[in-house]
Amino acid sequence: MAELKVYADRMSQPSRAIIMFCKMNKIDFEEVKVHLATGQHRNPEYREINPMQQVPAIVHGSLKLFESHAILRYLACAFQGVPDHWYPSDLSNRALIDAILDWHHSNLRRGAAALVFDTILAPIFGRPLNPQAAEEAEKILDSSLSKIESLWLPGNAKFLLGNAQPSIADLSFVCEIMQLELLEEKHRERIFGPHKKILHWIENVKAATNPNFEEVHAMLYKTKEKIHGKMSDDAMKSGP
């Protein structure tokens, strides 16, 4: 089979989902690092891979593919030996996964990504923090977490849709939510306080995907330490 190249930045939530899926399913791939913070995604060479200039993207033989959910679907179908629970062959079950993946971008991702960007990450990309935008994003995030709990984590469900094993939707959602690790602990407690089902589900996904989960998120954890270390230093310098 043709070599698979995955163009990714592990600080990107959908990039982590693609890498984790490949590792979980023992899919051989070359990880090509695209550093968003330094603008590598805007290079002409990368534009040839993904004209949208975003990550992730893959090249597999003559195929160049972007959009993380399209990539996850393709990988689940193109490589032999991927267990059916990731993206079921049963059309009804597959359609349910497709539906929540389609919901993801304009709801969960819209809230979580904007909240973290406007609360923490904006200065890294040369932009000012925007507390008003962050406040609006948190409302979208809270609504999204409530919908996940009420619609797709019924009863004591271990995984989305009440499934006994994780799907590509679990990977996509959990990588999105994990970026909230970058927030201060008091903000995370406020956000997750009403959403105990979400916390339980995250632990289930971690248990099902470790050690790959922790390895793929190591860069996120290091960035968290760096950001919060700087915040502590700045607070000490500013004095009481």
Disulfide bonds with the S-S distance in Angstrom:
none
